[in-house]
Amino acid sequence: MKELIDYILQFGNLNKQQIDLVLSKVSELKLRKDEYFSEAGRIPKQVGFVVNGVFRIDAC
């Protein structure tokens, strides 16, 4: 999750306790090709941060 913390730190400073809090709330999710992060008609319960690869968004 170093990539996420590095991204957040671009916008301001966090102390060690704040970084630990962020890290305690995140988890890594790996999606394979043709898997969905979110589906139409469903209320999202999470947000994503792409570390490697590409997200495709179909806007219908």
PDB file of N, CA, C, O and CB in Angstrom:
ATOM      1  N   MET A   1       0.799  -1.198   0.000  1.00  0.00           N
ATOM      2  CA  MET A   1       0.000   0.000   0.000  1.00  0.00           C
ATOM      3  C   MET A   1       0.846   1.268   0.000  1.00  0.00           C
ATOM      4  O   MET A   1       0.327   2.369   0.181  1.00  0.00           O
ATOM      5  CB  MET A   1      -0.911  -0.005   1.181  1.00  0.00           C
ATOM      6  N   LYS A   2       2.137   1.108  -0.202  1.00  0.00           N
ATOM      7  CA  LYS A   2       3.029   2.263  -0.253  1.00  0.00           C
ATOM      8  C   LYS A   2       2.583   3.251  -1.324  1.00  0.00           C
ATOM      9  O   LYS A   2       2.680   4.462  -1.129  1.00  0.00           O
ATOM     10  CB  LYS A   2       4.469   1.814  -0.516  1.00  0.00           C
ATOM     11  N   GLU A   3       2.098   2.746  -2.447  1.00  0.00           N
ATOM     12  CA  GLU A   3       1.659   3.616  -3.535  1.00  0.00           C
ATOM     13  C   GLU A   3       0.521   4.526  -3.095  1.00  0.00           C
ATOM     14  O   GLU A   3       0.504   5.709  -3.436  1.00  0.00           O
ATOM     15  CB  GLU A   3       1.225   2.785  -4.734  1.00  0.00           C
ATOM     16  N   LEU A   4      -0.426   3.985  -2.342  1.00  0.00           N
ATOM     17  CA  LEU A   4      -1.562   4.777  -1.858  1.00  0.00           C
ATOM     18  C   LEU A   4      -1.091   5.866  -0.894  1.00  0.00           C
ATOM     19  O   LEU A   4      -1.494   7.023  -1.015  1.00  0.00           O
ATOM     20  CB  LEU A   4      -2.600   3.867  -1.166  1.00  0.00           C
ATOM     21  N   ILE A   5      -0.250   5.500   0.049  1.00  0.00           N
ATOM     22  CA  ILE A   5       0.252   6.478   1.021  1.00  0.00           C
ATOM     23  C   ILE A   5       1.054   7.562   0.310  1.00  0.00           C
ATOM     24  O   ILE A   5       0.908   8.743   0.625  1.00  0.00           O
ATOM     25  CB  ILE A   5       1.123   5.786   2.096  1.00  0.00           C
ATOM     26  N   ASP A   6       1.898   7.175  -0.643  1.00  0.00           N
ATOM     27  CA  ASP A   6       2.669   8.160  -1.399  1.00  0.00           C
ATOM     28  C   ASP A   6       1.742   9.122  -2.145  1.00  0.00           C
ATOM     29  O   ASP A   6       2.009  10.322  -2.207  1.00  0.00           O
ATOM     30  CB  ASP A   6       3.611   7.456  -2.391  1.00  0.00           C
ATOM     31  N   TYR A   7       0.662   8.598  -2.703  1.00  0.00           N
ATOM     32  CA  TYR A   7      -0.302   9.439  -3.418  1.00  0.00           C
ATOM     33  C   TYR A   7      -0.967  10.437  -2.466  1.00  0.00           C
ATOM     34  O   TYR A   7      -1.071  11.624  -2.776  1.00  0.00           O
ATOM     35  CB  TYR A   7      -1.373   8.565  -4.105  1.00  0.00           C
ATOM     36  N   ILE A   8      -1.411   9.953  -1.319  1.00  0.00           N
ATOM     37  CA  ILE A   8      -2.078  10.818  -0.340  1.00  0.00           C
ATOM     38  C   ILE A   8      -1.127  11.906   0.155  1.00  0.00           C
ATOM     39  O   ILE A   8      -1.539  13.049   0.351  1.00  0.00           O
ATOM     40  CB  ILE A   8      -2.601   9.986   0.850  1.00  0.00           C
ATOM     41  N   LEU A   9       0.136  11.556   0.356  1.00  0.00           N
ATOM     42  CA  LEU A   9       1.107  12.511   0.892  1.00  0.00           C
ATOM     43  C   LEU A   9       1.441  13.632  -0.088  1.00  0.00           C
ATOM     44  O   LEU A   9       2.055  14.624   0.305  1.00  0.00           O
ATOM     45  CB  LEU A   9       2.373  11.787   1.279  1.00  0.00           C
ATOM     46  N   GLN A  10       1.052  13.495  -1.352  1.00  0.00           N
ATOM     47  CA  GLN A  10       1.238  14.579  -2.315  1.00  0.00           C
ATOM     48  C   GLN A  10       0.385  15.801  -1.955  1.00  0.00           C
ATOM     49  O   GLN A  10       0.705  16.922  -2.352  1.00  0.00           O
ATOM     50  CB  GLN A  10       0.893  14.096  -3.728  1.00  0.00           C
ATOM     51  N   PHE A  11      -0.692  15.583  -1.210  1.00  0.00           N
ATOM     52  CA  PHE A  11      -1.655  16.636  -0.920  1.00  0.00           C
ATOM     53  C   PHE A  11      -1.526  17.208   0.489  1.00  0.00           C
ATOM     54  O   PHE A  11      -2.237  18.149   0.840  1.00  0.00           O
ATOM     55  CB  PHE A  11      -3.041  16.112  -1.116  1.00  0.00           C
ATOM     56  N   GLY A  12      -0.634  16.655   1.295  1.00  0.00           N
ATOM     57  CA  GLY A  12      -0.436  17.152   2.656  1.00  0.00           C
ATOM     58  C   GLY A  12       0.350  16.143   3.463  1.00  0.00           C
ATOM     59  O   GLY A  12       0.709  15.074   2.970  1.00  0.00           O
ATOM     60  N   ASN A  13       0.610  16.490   4.694  1.00  0.00           N
ATOM     61  CA  ASN A  13       1.402  15.627   5.567  1.00  0.00           C
ATOM     62  C   ASN A  13       0.501  14.811   6.482  1.00  0.00           C
ATOM     63  O   ASN A  13      -0.558  15.273   6.905  1.00  0.00           O
ATOM     64  CB  ASN A  13       2.384  16.458   6.398  1.00  0.00           C
ATOM     65  N   LEU A  14       0.930  13.610   6.775  1.00  0.00           N
ATOM     66  CA  LEU A  14       0.280  12.751   7.764  1.00  0.00           C
ATOM     67  C   LEU A  14       1.339  12.292   8.748  1.00  0.00           C
ATOM     68  O   LEU A  14       2.485  12.048   8.370  1.00  0.00           O
ATOM     69  CB  LEU A  14      -0.434  11.529   7.089  1.00  0.00           C
ATOM     70  N   ASN A  15       0.957  12.175  10.009  1.00  0.00           N
ATOM     71  CA  ASN A  15       1.893  11.610  10.972  1.00  0.00           C
ATOM     72  C   ASN A  15       1.767  10.085  10.960  1.00  0.00           C
ATOM     73  O   ASN A  15       0.897   9.533  10.286  1.00  0.00           O
ATOM     74  CB  ASN A  15       1.632  12.178  12.398  1.00  0.00           C
ATOM     75  N   LYS A  16       2.627   9.421  11.698  1.00  0.00           N
ATOM     76  CA  LYS A  16       2.668   7.951  11.709  1.00  0.00           C
ATOM     77  C   LYS A  16       1.326   7.363  12.150  1.00  0.00           C
ATOM     78  O   LYS A  16       0.875   6.365  11.588  1.00  0.00           O
ATOM     79  CB  LYS A  16       3.791   7.452  12.639  1.00  0.00           C
ATOM     80  N   GLN A  17       0.695   7.963  13.137  1.00  0.00           N
ATOM     81  CA  GLN A  17      -0.584   7.459  13.643  1.00  0.00           C
ATOM     82  C   GLN A  17      -1.666   7.563  12.551  1.00  0.00           C
ATOM     83  O   GLN A  17      -2.476   6.649  12.398  1.00  0.00           O
ATOM     84  CB  GLN A  17      -1.014   8.249  14.916  1.00  0.00           C
ATOM     85  N   GLN A  18      -1.680   8.641  11.815  1.00  0.00           N
ATOM     86  CA  GLN A  18      -2.655   8.811  10.740  1.00  0.00           C
ATOM     87  C   GLN A  18      -2.403   7.817   9.605  1.00  0.00           C
ATOM     88  O   GLN A  18      -3.346   7.253   9.051  1.00  0.00           O
ATOM     89  CB  GLN A  18      -2.610  10.248  10.203  1.00  0.00           C
ATOM     90  N   ILE A  19      -1.149   7.607   9.264  1.00  0.00           N
ATOM     91  CA  ILE A  19      -0.814   6.628   8.223  1.00  0.00           C
ATOM     92  C   ILE A  19      -1.245   5.233   8.659  1.00  0.00           C
ATOM     93  O   ILE A  19      -1.805   4.479   7.863  1.00  0.00           O
ATOM     94  CB  ILE A  19       0.705   6.649   7.913  1.00  0.00           C
ATOM     95  N   ASP A  20      -0.990   4.885   9.915  1.00  0.00           N
ATOM     96  CA  ASP A  20      -1.400   3.582  10.439  1.00  0.00           C
ATOM     97  C   ASP A  20      -2.915   3.411  10.394  1.00  0.00           C
ATOM     98  O   ASP A  20      -3.408   2.318  10.115  1.00  0.00           O
ATOM     99  CB  ASP A  20      -0.901   3.406  11.870  1.00  0.00           C
ATOM    100  N   LEU A  21      -3.659   4.487  10.667  1.00  0.00           N
ATOM    101  CA  LEU A  21      -5.121   4.431  10.608  1.00  0.00           C
ATOM    102  C   LEU A  21      -5.585   4.162   9.177  1.00  0.00           C
ATOM    103  O   LEU A  21      -6.450   3.316   8.950  1.00  0.00           O
ATOM    104  CB  LEU A  21      -5.738   5.749  11.135  1.00  0.00           C
ATOM    105  N   VAL A  22      -5.010   4.881   8.216  1.00  0.00           N
ATOM    106  CA  VAL A  22      -5.369   4.650   6.809  1.00  0.00           C
ATOM    107  C   VAL A  22      -5.072   3.204   6.430  1.00  0.00           C
ATOM    108  O   VAL A  22      -5.912   2.533   5.830  1.00  0.00           O
ATOM    109  CB  VAL A  22      -4.599   5.625   5.873  1.00  0.00           C
ATOM    110  N   LEU A  23      -3.890   2.725   6.774  1.00  0.00           N
ATOM    111  CA  LEU A  23      -3.500   1.359   6.413  1.00  0.00           C
ATOM    112  C   LEU A  23      -4.378   0.299   7.080  1.00  0.00           C
ATOM    113  O   LEU A  23      -4.557  -0.789   6.533  1.00  0.00           O
ATOM    114  CB  LEU A  23      -2.051   1.122   6.785  1.00  0.00           C
ATOM    115  N   SER A  24      -4.920   0.607   8.248  1.00  0.00           N
ATOM    116  CA  SER A  24      -5.790  -0.362   8.931  1.00  0.00           C
ATOM    117  C   SER A  24      -7.158  -0.470   8.257  1.00  0.00           C
ATOM    118  O   SER A  24      -7.889  -1.433   8.486  1.00  0.00           O
ATOM    119  CB  SER A  24      -5.968   0.032  10.401  1.00  0.00           C
ATOM    120  N   LYS A  25      -7.506   0.520   7.424  1.00  0.00           N
ATOM    121  CA  LYS A  25      -8.819   0.540   6.778  1.00  0.00           C
ATOM    122  C   LYS A  25      -8.802   0.073   5.332  1.00  0.00           C
ATOM    123  O   LYS A  25      -9.861  -0.052   4.719  1.00  0.00           O
ATOM    124  CB  LYS A  25      -9.381   1.917   6.836  1.00  0.00           C
ATOM    125  N   VAL A  26      -7.630  -0.187   4.775  1.00  0.00           N
ATOM    126  CA  VAL A  26      -7.544  -0.574   3.365  1.00  0.00           C
ATOM    127  C   VAL A  26      -7.180  -2.044   3.223  1.00  0.00           C
ATOM    128  O   VAL A  26      -6.571  -2.641   4.110  1.00  0.00           O
ATOM    129  CB  VAL A  26      -6.516   0.293   2.633  1.00  0.00           C
ATOM    130  N   SER A  27      -7.562  -2.604   2.100  1.00  0.00           N
ATOM    131  CA  SER A  27      -7.157  -3.969   1.767  1.00  0.00           C
ATOM    132  C   SER A  27      -6.908  -4.037   0.266  1.00  0.00           C
ATOM    133  O   SER A  27      -7.461  -3.258  -0.510  1.00  0.00           O
ATOM    134  CB  SER A  27      -8.241  -5.014   2.207  1.00  0.00           C
ATOM    135  N   GLU A  28      -6.078  -4.968  -0.114  1.00  0.00           N
ATOM    136  CA  GLU A  28      -5.731  -5.121  -1.518  1.00  0.00           C
ATOM    137  C   GLU A  28      -6.695  -6.091  -2.182  1.00  0.00           C
ATOM    138  O   GLU A  28      -7.003  -7.151  -1.636  1.00  0.00           O
ATOM    139  CB  GLU A  28      -4.278  -5.607  -1.674  1.00  0.00           C
ATOM    140  N   LEU A  29      -7.164  -5.722  -3.355  1.00  0.00           N
ATOM    141  CA  LEU A  29      -8.077  -6.555  -4.126  1.00  0.00           C
ATOM    142  C   LEU A  29      -7.503  -6.695  -5.526  1.00  0.00           C
ATOM    143  O   LEU A  29      -7.253  -5.700  -6.206  1.00  0.00           O
ATOM    144  CB  LEU A  29      -9.525  -5.951  -4.159  1.00  0.00           C
ATOM    145  N   LYS A  30      -7.299  -7.918  -5.947  1.00  0.00           N
ATOM    146  CA  LYS A  30      -6.786  -8.156  -7.294  1.00  0.00           C
ATOM    147  C   LYS A  30      -7.929  -8.665  -8.159  1.00  0.00           C
ATOM    148  O   LYS A  30      -8.593  -9.646  -7.823  1.00  0.00           O
ATOM    149  CB  LYS A  30      -5.598  -9.172  -7.281  1.00  0.00           C
ATOM    150  N   LEU A  31      -8.147  -7.988  -9.271  1.00  0.00           N
ATOM    151  CA  LEU A  31      -9.188  -8.382 -10.210  1.00  0.00           C
ATOM    152  C   LEU A  31      -8.543  -8.962 -11.461  1.00  0.00           C
ATOM    153  O   LEU A  31      -7.525  -8.461 -11.938  1.00  0.00           O
ATOM    154  CB  LEU A  31     -10.097  -7.181 -10.567  1.00  0.00           C
ATOM    155  N   ARG A  32      -9.139 -10.007 -11.978  1.00  0.00           N
ATOM    156  CA  ARG A  32      -8.678 -10.575 -13.234  1.00  0.00           C
ATOM    157  C   ARG A  32      -9.445  -9.949 -14.386  1.00  0.00           C
ATOM    158  O   ARG A  32     -10.461  -9.282 -14.191  1.00  0.00           O
ATOM    159  CB  ARG A  32      -8.841 -12.106 -13.238  1.00  0.00           C
ATOM    160  N   LYS A  33      -8.950 -10.173 -15.561  1.00  0.00           N
ATOM    161  CA  LYS A  33      -9.630  -9.675 -16.751  1.00  0.00           C
ATOM    162  C   LYS A  33     -11.082 -10.159 -16.733  1.00  0.00           C
ATOM    163  O   LYS A  33     -11.360 -11.310 -16.398  1.00  0.00           O
ATOM    164  CB  LYS A  33      -8.902 -10.144 -18.050  1.00  0.00           C
ATOM    165  N   ASP A  34     -11.989  -9.274 -17.094  1.00  0.00           N
ATOM    166  CA  ASP A  34     -13.432  -9.539 -17.157  1.00  0.00           C
ATOM    167  C   ASP A  34     -14.108  -9.667 -15.790  1.00  0.00           C
ATOM    168  O   ASP A  34     -15.281 -10.036 -15.735  1.00  0.00           O
ATOM    169  CB  ASP A  34     -13.671 -10.794 -17.935  1.00  0.00           C
ATOM    170  N   GLU A  35     -13.414  -9.377 -14.690  1.00  0.00           N
ATOM    171  CA  GLU A  35     -14.056  -9.304 -13.381  1.00  0.00           C
ATOM    172  C   GLU A  35     -14.503  -7.861 -13.149  1.00  0.00           C
ATOM    173  O   GLU A  35     -13.904  -6.924 -13.678  1.00  0.00           O
ATOM    174  CB  GLU A  35     -13.088  -9.789 -12.243  1.00  0.00           C
ATOM    175  N   TYR A  36     -15.545  -7.696 -12.366  1.00  0.00           N
ATOM    176  CA  TYR A  36     -16.112  -6.374 -12.107  1.00  0.00           C
ATOM    177  C   TYR A  36     -15.753  -5.891 -10.710  1.00  0.00           C
ATOM    178  O   TYR A  36     -15.791  -6.652  -9.743  1.00  0.00           O
ATOM    179  CB  TYR A  36     -17.631  -6.400 -12.280  1.00  0.00           C
ATOM    180  N   PHE A  37     -15.404  -4.617 -10.624  1.00  0.00           N
ATOM    181  CA  PHE A  37     -15.198  -3.970  -9.328  1.00  0.00           C
ATOM    182  C   PHE A  37     -16.542  -3.515  -8.769  1.00  0.00           C
ATOM    183  O   PHE A  37     -16.791  -3.609  -7.567  1.00  0.00           O
ATOM    184  CB  PHE A  37     -14.221  -2.765  -9.456  1.00  0.00           C
ATOM    185  N   SER A  38     -17.397  -3.025  -9.647  1.00  0.00           N
ATOM    186  CA  SER A  38     -18.712  -2.535  -9.266  1.00  0.00           C
ATOM    187  C   SER A  38     -19.679  -2.877 -10.396  1.00  0.00           C
ATOM    188  O   SER A  38     -19.276  -2.964 -11.556  1.00  0.00           O
ATOM    189  CB  SER A  38     -18.689  -0.993  -8.977  1.00  0.00           C
ATOM    190  N   GLU A  39     -20.939  -3.067 -10.062  1.00  0.00           N
ATOM    191  CA  GLU A  39     -21.923  -3.424 -11.079  1.00  0.00           C
ATOM    192  C   GLU A  39     -23.039  -2.388 -11.144  1.00  0.00           C
ATOM    193  O   GLU A  39     -23.405  -1.789 -10.133  1.00  0.00           O
ATOM    194  CB  GLU A  39     -22.505  -4.811 -10.796  1.00  0.00           C
ATOM    195  N   ALA A  40     -23.566  -2.190 -12.329  1.00  0.00           N
ATOM    196  CA  ALA A  40     -24.658  -1.236 -12.543  1.00  0.00           C
ATOM    197  C   ALA A  40     -25.861  -1.612 -11.685  1.00  0.00           C
ATOM    198  O   ALA A  40     -26.208  -2.786 -11.557  1.00  0.00           O
ATOM    199  CB  ALA A  40     -25.059  -1.187 -14.035  1.00  0.00           C
ATOM    200  N   GLY A  41     -26.484  -0.601 -11.104  1.00  0.00           N
ATOM    201  CA  GLY A  41     -27.676  -0.825 -10.303  1.00  0.00           C
ATOM    202  C   GLY A  41     -27.401  -1.173  -8.855  1.00  0.00           C
ATOM    203  O   GLY A  41     -28.336  -1.260  -8.059  1.00  0.00           O
ATOM    204  N   ARG A  42     -26.160  -1.371  -8.497  1.00  0.00           N
ATOM    205  CA  ARG A  42     -25.807  -1.694  -7.118  1.00  0.00           C
ATOM    206  C   ARG A  42     -25.115  -0.495  -6.480  1.00  0.00           C
ATOM    207  O   ARG A  42     -24.329   0.196  -7.127  1.00  0.00           O
ATOM    208  CB  ARG A  42     -24.897  -2.951  -7.057  1.00  0.00           C
ATOM    209  N   ILE A  43     -25.409  -0.260  -5.228  1.00  0.00           N
ATOM    210  CA  ILE A  43     -24.791   0.841  -4.508  1.00  0.00           C
ATOM    211  C   ILE A  43     -23.371   0.436  -4.112  1.00  0.00           C
ATOM    212  O   ILE A  43     -23.177  -0.568  -3.426  1.00  0.00           O
ATOM    213  CB  ILE A  43     -25.633   1.232  -3.255  1.00  0.00           C
ATOM    214  N   PRO A  44     -22.372   1.223  -4.548  1.00  0.00           N
ATOM    215  CA  PRO A  44     -20.984   0.877  -4.204  1.00  0.00           C
ATOM    216  C   PRO A  44     -20.733   1.011  -2.709  1.00  0.00           C
ATOM    217  O   PRO A  44     -21.220   1.946  -2.074  1.00  0.00           O
ATOM    218  CB  PRO A  44     -20.002   1.767  -4.976  1.00  0.00           C
ATOM    219  N   LYS A  45     -19.979   0.083  -2.154  1.00  0.00           N
ATOM    220  CA  LYS A  45     -19.639   0.111  -0.741  1.00  0.00           C
ATOM    221  C   LYS A  45     -18.132   0.280  -0.541  1.00  0.00           C
ATOM    222  O   LYS A  45     -17.627   0.178   0.577  1.00  0.00           O
ATOM    223  CB  LYS A  45     -20.125  -1.165  -0.055  1.00  0.00           C
ATOM    224  N   GLN A  46     -17.435   0.535  -1.627  1.00  0.00           N
ATOM    225  CA  GLN A  46     -15.989   0.695  -1.535  1.00  0.00           C
ATOM    226  C   GLN A  46     -15.499   1.632  -2.627  1.00  0.00           C
ATOM    227  O   GLN A  46     -16.201   1.890  -3.605  1.00  0.00           O
ATOM    228  CB  GLN A  46     -15.279  -0.667  -1.635  1.00  0.00           C
ATOM    229  N   VAL A  47     -14.300   2.130  -2.449  1.00  0.00           N
ATOM    230  CA  VAL A  47     -13.642   2.939  -3.470  1.00  0.00           C
ATOM    231  C   VAL A  47     -12.372   2.204  -3.881  1.00  0.00           C
ATOM    232  O   VAL A  47     -11.870   1.356  -3.143  1.00  0.00           O
ATOM    233  CB  VAL A  47     -13.324   4.396  -2.947  1.00  0.00           C
ATOM    234  N   GLY A  48     -11.864   2.530  -5.046  1.00  0.00           N
ATOM    235  CA  GLY A  48     -10.686   1.839  -5.540  1.00  0.00           C
ATOM    236  C   GLY A  48      -9.536   2.764  -5.844  1.00  0.00           C
ATOM    237  O   GLY A  48      -9.727   3.946  -6.132  1.00  0.00           O
ATOM    238  N   PHE A  49      -8.346   2.221  -5.778  1.00  0.00           N
ATOM    239  CA  PHE A  49      -7.116   2.915  -6.128  1.00  0.00           C
ATOM    240  C   PHE A  49      -6.326   1.938  -6.983  1.00  0.00           C
ATOM    241  O   PHE A  49      -5.881   0.898  -6.495  1.00  0.00           O
ATOM    242  CB  PHE A  49      -6.300   3.386  -4.845  1.00  0.00           C
ATOM    243  N   VAL A  50      -6.150   2.268  -8.251  1.00  0.00           N
ATOM    244  CA  VAL A  50      -5.470   1.366  -9.181  1.00  0.00           C
ATOM    245  C   VAL A  50      -3.964   1.518  -9.010  1.00  0.00           C
ATOM    246  O   VAL A  50      -3.418   2.608  -9.179  1.00  0.00           O
ATOM    247  CB  VAL A  50      -5.890   1.655 -10.653  1.00  0.00           C
ATOM    248  N   VAL A  51      -3.298   0.414  -8.673  1.00  0.00           N
ATOM    249  CA  VAL A  51      -1.849   0.416  -8.488  1.00  0.00           C
ATOM    250  C   VAL A  51      -1.155  -0.034  -9.768  1.00  0.00           C
ATOM    251  O   VAL A  51      -0.120   0.513 -10.148  1.00  0.00           O
ATOM    252  CB  VAL A  51      -1.449  -0.496  -7.312  1.00  0.00           C
ATOM    253  N   ASN A  52      -1.728  -1.025 -10.423  1.00  0.00           N
ATOM    254  CA  ASN A  52      -1.105  -1.579 -11.621  1.00  0.00           C
ATOM    255  C   ASN A  52      -2.198  -2.015 -12.576  1.00  0.00           C
ATOM    256  O   ASN A  52      -3.117  -2.735 -12.185  1.00  0.00           O
ATOM    257  CB  ASN A  52      -0.165  -2.768 -11.273  1.00  0.00           C
ATOM    258  N   GLY A  53      -2.107  -1.589 -13.813  1.00  0.00           N
ATOM    259  CA  GLY A  53      -3.102  -1.983 -14.802  1.00  0.00           C
ATOM    260  C   GLY A  53      -4.006  -0.837 -15.183  1.00  0.00           C
ATOM    261  O   GLY A  53      -3.691   0.333 -14.962  1.00  0.00           O
ATOM    262  N   VAL A  54      -5.141  -1.199 -15.763  1.00  0.00           N
ATOM    263  CA  VAL A  54      -6.065  -0.207 -16.302  1.00  0.00           C
ATOM    264  C   VAL A  54      -7.486  -0.589 -15.902  1.00  0.00           C
ATOM    265  O   VAL A  54      -7.852  -1.764 -15.905  1.00  0.00           O
ATOM    266  CB  VAL A  54      -5.933  -0.098 -17.851  1.00  0.00           C
ATOM    267  N   PHE A  55      -8.279   0.421 -15.559  1.00  0.00           N
ATOM    268  CA  PHE A  55      -9.700   0.226 -15.309  1.00  0.00           C
ATOM    269  C   PHE A  55     -10.467   0.659 -16.544  1.00  0.00           C
ATOM    270  O   PHE A  55     -10.194   1.723 -17.099  1.00  0.00           O
ATOM    271  CB  PHE A  55     -10.169   1.016 -14.054  1.00  0.00           C
ATOM    272  N   ARG A  56     -11.406  -0.133 -16.976  1.00  0.00           N
ATOM    273  CA  ARG A  56     -12.277   0.275 -18.082  1.00  0.00           C
ATOM    274  C   ARG A  56     -13.639   0.599 -17.492  1.00  0.00           C
ATOM    275  O   ARG A  56     -14.180  -0.157 -16.685  1.00  0.00           O
ATOM    276  CB  ARG A  56     -12.384  -0.846 -19.189  1.00  0.00           C
ATOM    277  N   ILE A  57     -14.185   1.738 -17.909  1.00  0.00           N
ATOM    278  CA  ILE A  57     -15.492   2.172 -17.421  1.00  0.00           C
ATOM    279  C   ILE A  57     -16.427   2.233 -18.615  1.00  0.00           C
ATOM    280  O   ILE A  57     -16.173   2.960 -19.575  1.00  0.00           O
ATOM    281  CB  ILE A  57     -15.408   3.560 -16.689  1.00  0.00           C
ATOM    282  N   ASP A  58     -17.505   1.472 -18.554  1.00  0.00           N
ATOM    283  CA  ASP A  58     -18.516   1.509 -19.598  1.00  0.00           C
ATOM    284  C   ASP A  58     -19.630   2.421 -19.122  1.00  0.00           C
ATOM    285  O   ASP A  58     -20.334   2.099 -18.166  1.00  0.00           O
ATOM    286  CB  ASP A  58     -19.054   0.078 -19.935  1.00  0.00           C
ATOM    287  N   ALA A  59     -19.793   3.555 -19.781  1.00  0.00           N
ATOM    288  CA  ALA A  59     -20.849   4.501 -19.443  1.00  0.00           C
ATOM    289  C   ALA A  59     -21.988   4.299 -20.449  1.00  0.00           C
ATOM    290  O   ALA A  59     -21.882   4.669 -21.618  1.00  0.00           O
ATOM    291  CB  ALA A  59     -20.318   5.992 -19.459  1.00  0.00           C
ATOM    292  N   CYS A  60     -23.052   3.716 -19.970  1.00  0.00           N
ATOM    293  CA  CYS A  60     -24.188   3.441 -20.856  1.00  0.00           C
ATOM    294  C   CYS A  60     -25.315   4.411 -20.600  1.00  0.00           C
ATOM    295  O   CYS A  60     -26.356   4.334 -21.252  1.00  0.00           O
ATOM    296  CB  CYS A  60     -24.683   2.009 -20.676  1.00  0.00           C
TER     297      CYS A  60
END
